[in-house]
Structures are given as structure tokens and as C-alpha cells.
Amino acid sequence: MSKTIKVALAGAGAFGIKHLDGIRNVVDVEVVSLVGRELDKTREVAIKYGIGHVSTELADSLALAQVDAVILCTPTQMHAAQAIACLQAGKHVQVEIPLADSLQRAKDVVAAAKQSGLVAMCGHTRRFNPSHQYVRRQVASGKFNIQQMDVQTYFFRRSNINALGQPRSWTDHLLWHHAAHTVDLFAYQCGSPVVKANAVQGPVHPALGIAMDMGIQLKAANGAICTLSLSFNNDGPLGSFFRYIGDSGTYIARYDDLFNGKDEKIDVSKVDVSMNGIELQDREFFAAIREGRAPNSSVADVLPCYDVLHQLEQQLT
């Protein structure tokens, strides 16, 4: 590999742009190929970020000898097959959350990664947000023990739009995408696997074909519990908000920011080299490639999350 890691990014939408912005801050990494569904729009993004190669087909990027690694920000339903294609083409791969939309497909990616010997990572961003890193360090130092996590994941998506309010070509999913963040984070922060999981869901949207409201309860082997409320019907403050209730205090995490139980902001600016969780996620990916090691949030590391999601899906069908 050359000194500079050459990257192809697939998915030139809202989340792909978040990655492009983060990668700009990482030295010796260059995005050399951009893949998008609509060529003209993809070319506009490529020009803005100085990317030389543009295509509507991932295979075109995988055929480029200069490409060392691929970041997939494509629709959920494509993640597993595309991740496997990248690995089979000899490219390191980071696939955005979720790894797959079924347990079997997630297992297929893990098997392909093991066979390839390449770095294969899934973008479980909450592991990297400075707010959640701070709480994890408090737990690791013995200063804080999680007794309960209360999480709200709320959006307003009664029509098929993305994070920028633009029409989306695919349908998002509360369980296989948004719940994956919390299921993984809960076990990761507690340092204890999920041993019990329950779920209920509201009515299925007649056009989108998905449940718009969902409630999930989790219990870890160490006794900690988690309550997760998810909605695509919420016409109010949007996003995910995490409340950690512990034996020595309460923390409220709002993406990269952290507050105590009195809603007083905690300075987490020194937790890591950036206050951008997506950038920190990408930095871990590139560091793992350079150091020849498994990354935090490797596909094998996050597989237990998809086992729990599978269990929950069985309850809902």
C-alpha cells in the first residue's frame, strides 16, 4: 500500500457527505472514487471534494487498482452484498450501520471478512462519539456503573425522505437500522452481553410498509436494563437521546455532546482528537488498515447485535 490510503466512497447522499467532510481532516487519506445513484448529482459532489473518478456502479470503483479501501453509505438492503463484493475484490471495507438487514446476511459478511484477512468494519458510530466515549471511560475506571439506559430515537418520516429532507430511493427501518445503534451500544458500554430482549410495534404504514413506532426492552447479563423508544411519527425534536442512569450520577448524551442529569454540559473536547463521531469512526478504520489489526466495531465484533435484532424480529412477525 502507498503512504496515502486511496478510498472509494459509495453513496453520495447525506451520510456519504458526512464521511467526506470527516476524511478531509485525516492526513494521508484520499477519496479517489465516488459512486452514486444519479451521475450528474454525484459528479457535482465529486467536483466539490476534488474526487477524480465518478460512477453509478460500485464495480467500476472496485476495478481500480489504486483503490485500497471502500466506505459504503448505500441503502441498507445493499450493505451485505456490497461489503462481500469489496472483500472479494481485495479491498478493505467499512460499511455504514447496519451491517445487514438479516442475521444470516450479517453472518455471511463476517465469514467473508475472515476468509479475506482484510479490515472489515461496521459504522456503529455511537462507540466513537466523544459523549459515549466519556461514559465508557467512567465505567472502565470504576467511577460509574450503568443501572439503566433510557433511549429515544425520534424522526418524522411519514414520507420517504433522507436526513436532508430529500426523496429517498429506499425505505429506512426502525429495527434493523436505528435500533442497531442502541442494542450494540448498550452491551458495549455495560461490557456485558444482552441476555433478554422484548419488542412491540405499532401499526404498519400503508405506503411505506414498515412499523412507524416501536418499543424495545433489553437486559444485560450483569443486570443492567435498557428501554428504547423509536418513532418515525414524531413531529418534534429529532434524533437520538441517551440517558445513562447509574450508581453515581446521570449522563445525557446527544450525539457528540454530553450533559449531566441537571442538563449542565460536560466538556468532552479532550476525549479524542475530534468532536466529530463520524470522523473518529473513519480514523479508526484507517488506523486499523495501517496497523494491520481488527478495528473497534469490526464486523465480527458487532455480530451479537444482529443476533439480538433477529430475536426481536421473530417476536414482531
C-alpha positions as a Markdown table, in Angstrom:
| # | Residue | x | y | z |
|---|---|---|---|---|
| 1 | Met | 0.0 | 0.0 | 0.0 |
| 2 | Ser | 1.2 | 3.5 | -0.8 |
| 3 | Lys | 1.7 | 6.0 | 2.0 |
| 4 | Thr | -1.6 | 7.5 | 1.2 |
| 5 | Ile | -4.7 | 5.3 | 1.6 |
| 6 | Lys | -6.8 | 5.6 | -1.5 |
| 7 | Val | -10.5 | 5.3 | -0.8 |
| 8 | Ala | -13.7 | 4.8 | -2.9 |
| 9 | Leu | -16.9 | 6.0 | -1.3 |
| 10 | Ala | -20.2 | 4.6 | -2.4 |
| 11 | Gly | -23.3 | 6.7 | -1.6 |
| 12 | Ala | -23.1 | 10.4 | -2.3 |
| 13 | Gly | -26.1 | 11.3 | -0.2 |
| 14 | Ala | -26.5 | 12.9 | 3.2 |
| 15 | Phe | -24.4 | 10.4 | 5.1 |
| 16 | Gly | -21.8 | 10.0 | 2.4 |
| 17 | Ile | -21.1 | 13.7 | 2.6 |
| 18 | Lys | -20.6 | 13.4 | 6.4 |
| 19 | His | -17.8 | 11.0 | 5.7 |
| 20 | Leu | -16.3 | 13.2 | 3.0 |
| 21 | Asp | -16.2 | 16.1 | 5.5 |
| 22 | Gly | -14.6 | 13.9 | 8.1 |
| 23 | Ile | -12.0 | 12.4 | 5.8 |
| 24 | Arg | -10.9 | 15.9 | 4.9 |
| 25 | Asn | -9.3 | 16.1 | 8.4 |
| 26 | Val | -7.4 | 12.9 | 8.1 |
| 27 | Val | -3.9 | 13.1 | 6.8 |
| 28 | Asp | -2.6 | 10.6 | 4.1 |
| 29 | Val | -6.1 | 9.5 | 3.1 |
| 30 | Glu | -7.6 | 10.5 | -0.3 |
| 31 | Val | -11.0 | 9.7 | -1.7 |
| 32 | Val | -10.3 | 8.9 | -5.4 |
| 33 | Ser | -13.6 | 7.5 | -6.5 |
| 34 | Leu | -17.2 | 8.4 | -5.8 |
| 35 | Val | -20.3 | 6.2 | -6.6 |
| 36 | Gly | -23.8 | 7.5 | -6.6 |
| 37 | Arg | -27.2 | 6.6 | -8.0 |
| 38 | Glu | -27.6 | 9.7 | -10.2 |
| 39 | Leu | -24.5 | 10.5 | -12.2 |
| 40 | Asp | -25.0 | 14.3 | -12.5 |
| 41 | Lys | -25.6 | 14.8 | -8.8 |
| 42 | Thr | -22.7 | 12.5 | -7.9 |
| 43 | Arg | -20.4 | 14.4 | -10.3 |
| 44 | Glu | -21.4 | 17.7 | -8.5 |
| 45 | Val | -20.3 | 16.3 | -5.2 |
| 46 | Ala | -17.1 | 14.9 | -6.7 |
| 47 | Ile | -16.2 | 18.3 | -8.1 |
| 48 | Lys | -16.8 | 19.9 | -4.7 |
| 49 | Tyr | -14.5 | 17.4 | -2.9 |
| 50 | Gly | -11.9 | 17.1 | -5.7 |
| 51 | Ile | -12.6 | 13.5 | -6.5 |
| 52 | Gly | -11.4 | 12.3 | -9.9 |
| 53 | His | -13.4 | 9.2 | -10.7 |
| 54 | Val | -17.2 | 9.1 | -10.7 |
| 55 | Ser | -19.6 | 6.2 | -11.5 |
| 56 | Thr | -23.0 | 4.8 | -10.8 |
| 57 | Glu | -21.6 | 1.3 | -10.4 |
| 58 | Leu | -19.6 | 0.1 | -7.4 |
| 59 | Ala | -17.9 | -2.5 | -9.7 |
| 60 | Asp | -16.2 | 0.3 | -11.6 |
| 61 | Ser | -14.6 | 1.6 | -8.4 |
| 62 | Leu | -13.6 | -2.0 | -7.3 |
| 63 | Ala | -11.8 | -2.4 | -10.6 |
| 64 | Leu | -9.5 | 0.5 | -9.9 |
| 65 | Ala | -6.1 | -0.9 | -8.8 |
| 66 | Gln | -5.3 | 2.3 | -6.9 |
| 67 | Val | -8.3 | 1.8 | -4.5 |
| 68 | Asp | -7.2 | 0.3 | -1.2 |
| 69 | Ala | -10.4 | 0.7 | 0.8 |
| 70 | Val | -14.1 | 1.3 | 0.3 |
| 71 | Ile | -16.7 | 3.1 | 2.6 |
| 72 | Leu | -20.3 | 2.1 | 1.9 |
| 73 | Cys | -23.0 | 4.6 | 2.6 |
| 74 | Thr | -25.6 | 2.9 | 0.4 |
| 75 | Pro | -29.1 | 1.7 | 1.2 |
| 76 | Thr | -29.4 | -0.8 | 4.0 |
| 77 | Gln | -30.6 | -3.6 | 1.7 |
| 78 | Met | -27.4 | -3.4 | -0.3 |
| 79 | His | -24.9 | -3.4 | 2.6 |
| 80 | Ala | -24.1 | -7.1 | 2.9 |
| 81 | Ala | -23.8 | -8.0 | -0.8 |
| 82 | Gln | -21.6 | -4.9 | -1.4 |
| 83 | Ala | -19.4 | -5.5 | 1.6 |
| 84 | Ile | -18.7 | -9.0 | 0.4 |
| 85 | Ala | -18.0 | -7.7 | -3.1 |
| 86 | Cys | -15.5 | -5.3 | -1.7 |
| 87 | Leu | -13.7 | -8.0 | 0.3 |
| 88 | Gln | -13.7 | -10.4 | -2.7 |
| 89 | Ala | -12.1 | -7.6 | -4.8 |
| 90 | Gly | -9.3 | -7.3 | -2.2 |
| 91 | Lys | -10.4 | -4.0 | -0.7 |
| 92 | His | -10.7 | -3.2 | 3.0 |
| 93 | Val | -14.3 | -2.1 | 3.7 |
| 94 | Gln | -16.2 | 0.0 | 6.2 |
| 95 | Val | -20.0 | -0.5 | 5.8 |
| 96 | Glu | -22.3 | 2.0 | 7.4 |
| 97 | Ile | -24.7 | 0.8 | 10.0 |
| 98 | Pro | -26.5 | -1.6 | 9.7 |
| 99 | Leu | -24.2 | -4.4 | 8.6 |
| 100 | Ala | -27.2 | -6.2 | 7.1 |
| 101 | Asp | -30.9 | -6.4 | 7.3 |
| 102 | Ser | -30.9 | -10.0 | 8.5 |
| 103 | Leu | -28.8 | -12.2 | 10.8 |
| 104 | Gln | -27.8 | -14.6 | 8.0 |
| 105 | Arg | -26.6 | -11.9 | 5.8 |
| 106 | Ala | -24.6 | -10.4 | 8.6 |
| 107 | Lys | -23.0 | -13.8 | 9.2 |
| 108 | Asp | -22.2 | -14.0 | 5.5 |
| 109 | Val | -20.2 | -10.7 | 5.8 |
| 110 | Val | -18.3 | -11.9 | 8.8 |
| 111 | Ala | -17.4 | -15.2 | 7.1 |
| 112 | Ala | -16.2 | -13.3 | 4.0 |
| 113 | Ala | -14.1 | -10.9 | 6.2 |
| 114 | Lys | -12.5 | -13.8 | 8.0 |
| 115 | Gln | -11.6 | -15.5 | 4.7 |
| 116 | Ser | -10.2 | -12.4 | 3.2 |
| 117 | Gly | -8.0 | -11.3 | 6.1 |
| 118 | Leu | -8.8 | -7.7 | 5.3 |
| 119 | Val | -10.1 | -5.0 | 7.6 |
| 120 | Ala | -13.9 | -5.1 | 7.7 |
| 121 | Met | -15.7 | -2.6 | 9.9 |
| 122 | Cys | -19.3 | -1.5 | 10.5 |
| 123 | Gly | -20.1 | 2.1 | 11.3 |
| 124 | His | -21.5 | 1.7 | 14.8 |
| 125 | Thr | -20.9 | 5.4 | 15.4 |
| 126 | Arg | -22.1 | 5.6 | 19.0 |
| 127 | Arg | -18.9 | 3.8 | 20.0 |
| 128 | Phe | -17.0 | 6.7 | 18.7 |
| 129 | Asn | -19.0 | 9.8 | 19.8 |
| 130 | Pro | -17.0 | 11.7 | 22.4 |
| 131 | Ser | -20.0 | 11.7 | 24.7 |
| 132 | His | -20.3 | 8.0 | 24.8 |
| 133 | Gln | -16.5 | 7.5 | 25.0 |
| 134 | Tyr | -16.6 | 9.7 | 28.1 |
| 135 | Val | -19.2 | 7.5 | 29.8 |
| 136 | Arg | -17.3 | 4.3 | 28.8 |
| 137 | Arg | -14.2 | 5.6 | 30.5 |
| 138 | Gln | -16.1 | 6.4 | 33.6 |
| 139 | Val | -17.4 | 2.8 | 33.6 |
| 140 | Ala | -13.9 | 1.4 | 32.9 |
| 141 | Ser | -12.4 | 3.4 | 35.8 |
| 142 | Gly | -15.0 | 2.1 | 38.2 |
| 143 | Lys | -16.4 | 5.6 | 38.8 |
| 144 | Phe | -19.8 | 4.8 | 37.2 |
| 145 | Asn | -21.9 | 1.7 | 36.8 |
| 146 | Ile | -24.8 | 1.7 | 34.4 |
| 147 | Gln | -28.1 | 0.6 | 36.0 |
| 148 | Gln | -30.4 | 1.7 | 33.2 |
| 149 | Met | -30.3 | 3.3 | 29.8 |
| 150 | Asp | -33.3 | 5.2 | 28.5 |
| 151 | Val | -33.1 | 6.0 | 24.8 |
| 152 | Gln | -35.3 | 7.9 | 22.5 |
| 153 | Thr | -34.8 | 7.7 | 18.7 |
| 154 | Tyr | -37.3 | 10.0 | 17.1 |
| 155 | Phe | -37.7 | 11.2 | 13.5 |
| 156 | Phe | -40.5 | 12.5 | 11.3 |
| 157 | Arg | -40.6 | 10.3 | 8.2 |
| 158 | Arg | -44.2 | 9.8 | 7.1 |
| 159 | Ser | -42.9 | 10.1 | 3.6 |
| 160 | Asn | -39.7 | 8.6 | 2.2 |
| 161 | Ile | -37.1 | 11.3 | 2.8 |
| 162 | Asn | -33.5 | 11.3 | 4.0 |
| 163 | Ala | -31.6 | 13.3 | 6.7 |
| 164 | Leu | -31.6 | 16.3 | 4.4 |
| 165 | Gly | -35.3 | 16.2 | 3.7 |
| 166 | Gln | -34.7 | 14.9 | 0.1 |
| 167 | Pro | -36.7 | 12.0 | -1.5 |
| 168 | Arg | -35.1 | 8.6 | -0.7 |
| 169 | Ser | -34.9 | 5.7 | -3.2 |
| 170 | Trp | -35.2 | 3.1 | -0.4 |
| 171 | Thr | -37.1 | 2.6 | 2.9 |
| 172 | Asp | -35.4 | 3.0 | 6.2 |
| 173 | His | -36.2 | 0.7 | 9.1 |
| 174 | Leu | -36.5 | 1.3 | 12.9 |
| 175 | Leu | -35.4 | -2.2 | 13.9 |
| 176 | Trp | -32.6 | -3.1 | 11.5 |
| 177 | His | -31.1 | 0.4 | 11.4 |
| 178 | His | -32.0 | 2.7 | 14.2 |
| 179 | Ala | -32.3 | 0.1 | 17.0 |
| 180 | Ala | -29.0 | -1.4 | 16.0 |
| 181 | His | -27.2 | 1.7 | 17.4 |
| 182 | Thr | -28.7 | 1.2 | 20.8 |
| 183 | Val | -28.6 | -2.6 | 21.0 |
| 184 | Asp | -24.9 | -2.5 | 20.3 |
| 185 | Leu | -24.1 | 0.5 | 22.4 |
| 186 | Phe | -25.9 | -0.9 | 25.5 |
| 187 | Ala | -23.9 | -4.2 | 25.5 |
| 188 | Tyr | -20.7 | -2.3 | 24.6 |
| 189 | Gln | -21.0 | 0.3 | 27.4 |
| 190 | Cys | -22.1 | -2.3 | 30.0 |
| 191 | Gly | -19.3 | -4.7 | 29.0 |
| 192 | Ser | -22.0 | -7.4 | 29.2 |
| 193 | Pro | -24.0 | -9.3 | 26.6 |
| 194 | Val | -27.7 | -8.9 | 26.1 |
| 195 | Val | -29.5 | -11.9 | 27.6 |
| 196 | Lys | -33.1 | -10.8 | 27.3 |
| 197 | Ala | -34.9 | -8.8 | 24.7 |
| 198 | Asn | -38.5 | -7.8 | 24.1 |
| 199 | Ala | -40.2 | -5.7 | 21.5 |
| 200 | Val | -43.6 | -4.3 | 20.5 |
| 201 | Gln | -44.5 | -2.3 | 17.5 |
| 202 | Gly | -47.3 | 0.0 | 16.3 |
| 203 | Pro | -49.3 | -0.1 | 13.0 |
| 204 | Val | -47.6 | -0.7 | 9.7 |
| 205 | His | -47.6 | 2.3 | 7.4 |
| 206 | Pro | -49.9 | 1.5 | 4.4 |
| 207 | Ala | -47.5 | 3.0 | 1.8 |
| 208 | Leu | -44.0 | 2.5 | 3.4 |
| 209 | Gly | -44.7 | -1.0 | 4.6 |
| 210 | Ile | -42.9 | -0.6 | 7.9 |
| 211 | Ala | -43.9 | 0.0 | 11.5 |
| 212 | Met | -43.6 | 3.6 | 12.4 |
| 213 | Asp | -43.4 | 3.2 | 16.2 |
| 214 | Met | -41.6 | 0.6 | 18.3 |
| 215 | Gly | -40.6 | -0.1 | 21.9 |
| 216 | Ile | -37.7 | -2.4 | 22.9 |
| 217 | Gln | -36.6 | -3.6 | 26.3 |
| 218 | Leu | -33.1 | -5.2 | 26.9 |
| 219 | Lys | -31.4 | -6.8 | 29.9 |
| 220 | Ala | -27.7 | -7.4 | 30.1 |
| 221 | Ala | -26.0 | -10.4 | 31.9 |
| 222 | Asn | -24.8 | -8.0 | 34.6 |
| 223 | Gly | -28.3 | -6.9 | 35.4 |
| 224 | Ala | -28.4 | -3.5 | 33.7 |
| 225 | Ile | -31.5 | -2.7 | 31.7 |
| 226 | Cys | -32.4 | -0.6 | 28.7 |
| 227 | Thr | -35.6 | 0.9 | 27.4 |
| 228 | Leu | -35.6 | 2.1 | 23.8 |
| 229 | Ser | -38.5 | 4.1 | 22.2 |
| 230 | Leu | -38.3 | 4.6 | 18.4 |
| 231 | Ser | -40.6 | 6.6 | 16.1 |
| 232 | Phe | -40.9 | 7.9 | 12.6 |
| 233 | Asn | -44.1 | 9.7 | 13.6 |
| 234 | Asn | -42.5 | 12.3 | 16.0 |
| 235 | Asp | -43.1 | 15.9 | 14.9 |
| 236 | Gly | -40.8 | 17.5 | 17.4 |
| 237 | Pro | -37.1 | 17.4 | 18.4 |
| 238 | Leu | -35.4 | 14.9 | 16.1 |
| 239 | Gly | -32.6 | 12.5 | 16.7 |
| 240 | Ser | -31.4 | 10.0 | 19.4 |
| 241 | Phe | -31.0 | 11.0 | 23.0 |
| 242 | Phe | -29.4 | 8.6 | 25.5 |
| 243 | Arg | -29.9 | 8.8 | 29.3 |
| 244 | Tyr | -27.4 | 6.8 | 31.4 |
| 245 | Ile | -28.7 | 6.2 | 34.9 |
| 246 | Gly | -26.0 | 4.9 | 37.2 |
| 247 | Asp | -25.0 | 4.4 | 40.8 |
| 248 | Ser | -23.1 | 7.7 | 41.0 |
| 249 | Gly | -25.0 | 10.0 | 38.7 |
| 250 | Thr | -26.9 | 10.5 | 35.4 |
| 251 | Tyr | -25.5 | 11.4 | 32.0 |
| 252 | Ile | -27.5 | 12.5 | 28.9 |
| 253 | Ala | -25.8 | 12.1 | 25.6 |
| 254 | Arg | -26.9 | 13.9 | 22.5 |
| 255 | Tyr | -24.7 | 12.7 | 19.7 |
| 256 | Asp | -21.2 | 14.2 | 20.4 |
| 257 | Asp | -22.4 | 16.3 | 23.3 |
| 258 | Leu | -22.8 | 15.2 | 26.9 |
| 259 | Phe | -24.8 | 16.7 | 29.9 |
| 260 | Asn | -25.3 | 15.7 | 33.5 |
| 261 | Gly | -28.7 | 15.0 | 35.0 |
| 262 | Lys | -29.2 | 18.7 | 35.7 |
| 263 | Asp | -28.7 | 19.3 | 31.9 |
| 264 | Glu | -25.4 | 21.0 | 32.6 |
| 265 | Lys | -22.9 | 20.5 | 29.7 |
| 266 | Ile | -19.8 | 18.4 | 30.3 |
| 267 | Asp | -16.7 | 19.3 | 28.4 |
| 268 | Val | -15.7 | 16.3 | 26.3 |
| 269 | Ser | -13.5 | 18.2 | 23.9 |
| 270 | Lys | -10.4 | 16.4 | 25.2 |
| 271 | Val | -11.8 | 12.9 | 25.0 |
| 272 | Asp | -10.4 | 12.3 | 21.5 |
| 273 | Val | -8.7 | 14.2 | 18.6 |
| 274 | Ser | -12.0 | 15.4 | 17.2 |
| 275 | Met | -15.6 | 16.2 | 18.3 |
| 276 | Asn | -17.0 | 14.6 | 15.2 |
| 277 | Gly | -18.1 | 11.0 | 15.8 |
| 278 | Ile | -18.1 | 10.1 | 12.1 |
| 279 | Glu | -14.5 | 11.4 | 11.6 |
| 280 | Leu | -13.4 | 9.4 | 14.7 |
| 281 | Gln | -15.0 | 6.3 | 13.2 |
| 282 | Asp | -13.2 | 6.8 | 9.9 |
| 283 | Arg | -9.9 | 7.5 | 11.7 |
| 284 | Glu | -10.3 | 4.1 | 13.4 |
| 285 | Phe | -10.9 | 2.4 | 10.1 |
| 286 | Phe | -7.7 | 3.9 | 8.5 |
| 287 | Ala | -5.6 | 3.2 | 11.6 |
| 288 | Ala | -6.7 | -0.4 | 11.6 |
| 289 | Ile | -5.6 | -0.7 | 8.0 |
| 290 | Arg | -2.2 | 0.8 | 8.6 |
| 291 | Glu | -1.6 | -1.2 | 11.8 |
| 292 | Gly | -2.9 | -4.5 | 10.4 |
| 293 | Arg | -5.3 | -5.1 | 13.2 |
| 294 | Ala | -9.0 | -5.6 | 13.8 |
| 295 | Pro | -10.8 | -2.3 | 14.3 |
| 296 | Asn | -13.2 | -1.3 | 17.1 |
| 297 | Ser | -16.6 | -2.2 | 15.6 |
| 298 | Ser | -15.2 | -4.9 | 13.3 |
| 299 | Val | -18.0 | -6.9 | 11.6 |
| 300 | Ala | -17.2 | -9.8 | 13.9 |
| 301 | Asp | -17.3 | -7.6 | 17.0 |
| 302 | Val | -20.8 | -6.2 | 16.2 |
| 303 | Leu | -22.4 | -9.5 | 15.1 |
| 304 | Pro | -24.0 | -10.1 | 18.6 |
| 305 | Cys | -26.1 | -7.0 | 18.0 |
| 306 | Tyr | -27.6 | -8.6 | 14.8 |
| 307 | Asp | -28.4 | -11.7 | 16.7 |
| 308 | Val | -30.5 | -9.7 | 19.2 |
| 309 | Leu | -32.2 | -7.8 | 16.3 |
| 310 | His | -33.1 | -11.2 | 14.8 |
| 311 | Gln | -34.6 | -12.3 | 18.1 |
| 312 | Leu | -36.7 | -9.2 | 18.3 |
| 313 | Glu | -37.8 | -9.6 | 14.7 |
| 314 | Gln | -39.1 | -13.0 | 15.5 |
| 315 | Gln | -41.3 | -11.5 | 18.2 |
| 316 | Leu | -42.7 | -8.9 | 15.8 |
| 317 | Thr | -43.7 | -11.2 | 12.9 |
